[in-house]
Amino acid sequence: MRALTYHGAHSVKVDTVPDPVIEENDDLILRVTATAICGSDLHLYRGKIPTVEHGDIFGHEFMGIVEETGSAVTAVQPGDRVVIPFVIACGSCFFCQMDLFAACETTNTGRGAILNKKAIPSGAALFGYSHMYGGVPGGQAEYVRVPKANTGPFKVPGTLSDEKVLFLSDILPTAWQAVTNAGIGQGSSLAIYGAGPVGLLSAACARMLGAEQIFMVDHHPYRLAYAQKTYGVIPINFDEDDDPADTIIRQTKGMRGVDGAVDAVGFEAKGSTTETVLATLKLEGSSGKALRQCIAAVRRGGTVSVPGVYSGFIHGFLFGDAFDKGLTFKMGQTHVQRFLPELLGHIETGRLSPEVIISHRMSLEQAAEGYRIFDKREEDCRKVILTPGSPHVAVPEIDDSAAVLAT
């Protein structure tokens, strides 16, 4: 089969690799009909995530048709059309029983990303996301082996196109968890740092939930303009405003700050010169610029929600400010499976139209170019989806106004 494989930082290509096979009796083999390049994939692409090996298959946003099932699979059968959550969960361990699927204790054979691990087991394995997270081949391929097939695969109706439901695999539930973790509801105010795919869908979810005021901070004008047009955000370009948190606070009621802040950037935020030097010297694990801004922008008693990926330690974490303001922090990988029925309902009723953020449709064979365009933010790139098996990808007519009308 054909699959997108890693060959070093900024070097990926589509290779012919062995077809996946059933290895455990609760596995299935999926024929991929649509997959996507995630912002988190760029961390791998740039060589920022350890334990990525030559030839690893990337991709954790994908869906398709069940081709074959192991003898113990009862939840789905060959021919079913399913979306695959990026989190691989067993469904029966201590954490899965609490619907904390990203904390599954049984699926990850890697060490996980915790530095101060002690004896705590690793969290769940993830598709296509390094050997820290299990080394499971990803979905930017023609076929994928899907472990724990009685817990992950989520059947979707044939009346909805792949594009409408593909993002149930990751970025839509990630945005949903981020916004609901921030406590956003009718009349709320929210600051979103990062206008990438998760940031954009966070704005969509917040608007649907009744947020009254949404600020979005980024430094790509085309993304900010899109978010303003589509979701009615108040855009702030940090290349032109060196303290977005101050600007946000001055526009909130009583100058109290926003009810919640979402850090949809993570550890590769554009930080200070000092942080850049420390990171180069391996004395800093992540840039804390976006996180510090979230702490500053949120009101007393508010919530900072962090869906952006972080690794290692951060200097300059303003814990004293967080304590003084009585802040709540919620963060971590997304418990995808718990949100899928509700989110599918919102898509079916038209309240959410996640597909409108797609800017590029390419064949799987063009995946390396898709990574380059997304990484360089060329051609006003917001989101790239890939179709295996065909050199020609049909471009549907999509009305961007649907996203606004749906809110």
N, C-alpha and C positions, 0 to 999 in steps of 0.2 A: 504494500500500500504506500501511498504518499503521505508525508508528514513533515511539519516544520520542526527543524532540529537546531540545537545550539552548537556553535563552533567558536565560542569566545566572545568577549565583549563587543557589541555592535556587529556581530557576525552570526546571522542565522540563514538557513537555506532549506528549501523543500527537497527532501531526499526520499528515495525508495527504501523502506524499512520492512522488517518482517510483520506480517499481519498478527494482531493480538489473538490470543486463544483463551478459552475458559481455563482458569487455574484453580478456582475454588467452586464449590457447588452452589454458592449464592452469587456468582458472577453473572454478568451478561455481556454480550458483544453488541455494540451500538454502531450502526451506520450513520455517520455524521452528515446532517443536511445543512447545518449552519453553525458557525463558530465565530468568535470575535476576539479582537485584541483588546485586552484590558489595560488600564493605566498601571496596574500592579505588574503586568508582564514587562513593562518598561524597566522596572527595577532589575529584573532578571537579564533583560537585553543589554542593559548598561553595565552588567557585571557587578552589581551592588549587593547581590544576595549570595552568600557562601553556599558551598556544596552543590553547585550546579555543574554538571559534568558534560563533557563533549558528547554530543549525540542525544542529549535529553530532549524529549518532545514537550513543547510548551502548550499552554492553552487550558483555561479552566472555565470558560464560558462556551457551552456547546449544547446541542440538542440533536435529535435524530430519530431513527427508526430502530426498534429492537430487532436484531437479526437472529440471535441465538441466546438461550438461557441455560444456566446450570440447573441441576436436578432439584435444588432446594428453592428455586425462585418461584414464588407464588403471586407476587404483587403485580407483575406484568408478564406479557407473553410476546412471542415473535409477532411483528406487525404493529405493535403499539408505538405511538408517537409520543416521545417523552422529552422533557427538559431535565438536564442533569445538574443538581446542585454542586457547586465547586467543593463543598465540604463533604468528606467521606465519613459517614457515621454508621455505627452498628445498629442503633435503635434500641439497644437493650441494656447498656451499661448505666452506671449511676447517673452520669450527666445527661445521656440521651433520654433517660426516663424523666428528667426535668426539662426537656426540650432545649437543653443547652448543647446542641449538636456539634458546635465547633470545639467543644471541650471533650468530645468522645475519647475515652481512654484506651480503646482497643485497636484503632486502625492505623496509627502512625508508628512505623518501625524506626523512624528517625529520632533525633534527640530533641527536636523542637528548637525554638529560638530563645528560650529563657536562659539568661546568663547565670542567675542565682537559683539554679534548678532544684538543688537538694535532691530529695527522693520523689518529687512530684512527677507523675507520668506526663508524657507529652500530650498535647492536644491532638485534635483530629488530623488525619492525613488530608492533603489537598491535591487535586489534580494538577499535574504539570508545574509544580512549584518547589523545586529543589529537593534534595535528599534530607534536609531538615524536616520536611513535611511528608516523608514517606517515599519519595522518588517514584511516585506513580505517574506513568506516561499521561500526557494531557490530550486535549481534544482538538488541537489544530492539526487534524489528521482525517483520513477517510474513515477509519474505524478506531474504536476505543474499547478497551476492557473496562467495565464498570463494576468495581467490587461492591459488596453490600447492597445488592440490587433490590432487596425487599424494603429498604429504607430511603434510598436516594431518588431514583427515577420518579418523575412526576408527570402523569399523563395529562396531555393538553388536547383540547378539541380541535378537530380538523377544520372548523370554521374560522379559526384564527391563523394568520400567516406566521411563518417562522419568525419574521421580524418583530411581530407584536409580542411574542412570548419568550424569545431567546434570552432576554435580559433577566428573566426569572432565575437564571442560573447563578447570577451574582449581583450585578450592579443595582438592580431594582430592589431586591431585599436588603442589600447593603445600605442603600439610601434610605429605605423605609426604617430599618433598625436605627440608623443614625438620627433621623428626625424624631422618631417616637422616643428614643433614649433621651433626647433633648427636651422632651415634655411639650412638644409643640401642638397647639390646638387652636380653636377659634380665638382670634384676636391676638395671637402671640406675635412676638418679634424674634427674628432669627438672623444670625450672621453666619454665612457660609464662606469658609476660606478654601478656595480652589474651585475653578469653573470647568473642571474636567467632567467626564461622564457621571461619576458619583455625585459631584457637586451639582450638576445640572438636574439629575433625577432627585436629589435632595430638595431642590427648589420646587420641582414638580409635586413631590409628596407633601411638602410644607404648604404649598398653595392649596392643594386639595383638602388638607386638614384644617384650613381656615386661617393660616397665618396672615396677619395684617401687614407686616413690614418685614421684608426679606432683603438683607444686604448681601452682596457677593463680592469677594475680594480675589483678584487675579491680576496678571499683568499681560494677558493676551487680549488685545482690544476686540478681536472678532468673537471670542468666546463671551466676553462681557456683553457685547452688543446683542448676541444671540439670546443670552439669558434675560436681558432686559426686555427684548421683544417678545420672547416666548413665555416667560414666567413672571414678568413685571418686577424683577429685582431692581434694587438700587445698586448700580455698579460702582466699584471703587478700584482703580488701577494703582497698584502699589509702586509702580515705576514713577508715578506722578504724585503720589501721596505717601510720604514716608512713615505715617502713623495712622493707618486705616482705623484702628480701634478708637482713637480719639475722634475721628470723623464720624464714626458710627454712634458713639455715645452722645455726641452733640445733636444727633437727629432723633434720639429716643425720648420718650416722655419723661420729664423731670431730670433729664440727663442721667438716668439711672443705669443705662446699658441695656442690652438685649436679654430676653428671657433665656435664650439658649444660643450656643455657638457650636458649629460643626467644623471640625478640622478634617477636610477631605483632601488634604495635601500629603501629610505624612513626613517621613524622615528625609525626603529629598527636597524639602522646602528651601527656597532661596534664602539663605541665612546671612549672618554677618561675616565680615572678613575673618574675624577671630574663629568663628565656628568652622569656616572653610579650611583654615589652617589646621585646627585641631582634628578635623575629620581626615585630612590628608595624612596627618601623623598617627592616625589610629588612636587618638586620645579622646575622640568624640564619636559616639555611635550614630547620632542623628542630629539634624538641624532642628532646633527648638523654636524657630522664629514664628511659625504659624501657631504653635501651641501657646506661646507667650501672648500672642495677639488675641487668641480666643479667651485666655484668662483675663486679659485686660478689658475686652469688649463686653463681657457678660455681666449682668447685674448681680448684686448681692443675693445669695440664695439661688442663683441660676445654675445651669448645667452646661458643662463642656462635654460634647460627644465627639469621639474620635474614631471614625472609620478608616482614616488614613493609616497605612502600614508604618510601624516604628520598629526599630531594632536597636538593641544595646542601650547605652546610657546617654543622658543629656545633661550637659552643664547649663547653668542659668535657668533651671526650672523654678519658677517663682512660687514655691510652695507656701511661703509666708503670705503672699497676696491671696492665694486660694483659700488658706485658712481664715484670713481676716474677712473675706467676702462670703465665707460659708458655702463654697461651691461643691457641687456634685460632679464627679467624673464618671462617664460611662464609655466603654471602649471595647475593642477586640474584634476578632473575626466574626462573621455573620452566622447566626443560627438559621441558615437558609430555609431548611425544611419546615420550620414552624410557621413561616409567613406565606407559603406558596398558595394555599387555597384562598386566603383573603385577597392577596394581590391579583391572582387570576380573576377574581370577581370584579375588582376595580377595572381591569383591562377589558373584560367582557362588557361592562356597562359603559365604557368609554370615559370613565373618570380619570384613568391614567392612560397615556399614549406614549410609552417609553421609546417607541421606534422613531419618533420625530428627531431624536438627537443624532441619528445615523447620518454621517456625511459621506462616507466612502463604502462602496460595495465592490469587492474584488474576489477573484477566484483564489482558491487555496494556493495555486501555483504562484500567485503574486504576493504571497504573504511577506516575504522579505522586504519588498517595496512598501507594503503596508506598514510594517514596523518603522521603516525609515521615515516615512511621511508623518506618522503619528509622533515619533520621537522628536522630530524637528518642527512640529506644529506647522507643517507646510499645507498649502491648499485649503486653508481654513478647516483643518481636520479636527473633528470632534469625536467621532467614533467609527472604527473600521470593522465591518463584518466580512467574513470569508465564506465562500461556498465551495466545498470539495467537489471534484469530479466534473467540473464544467469550466471551460475557458471564457465563457460568455455569461455575464451576470445581468439579469434584467433589473432595471431601475424602476421601481413603482412610483406612481404619482402620490406624493405625500403632502398634505396640507398642514403646514406648521401651525396654523391657527387652531387646529384641533386640540393642541396641547393647552392653549389658553382657554378655549371654550369648555374643555373638560374640567377646568378648575372652578 
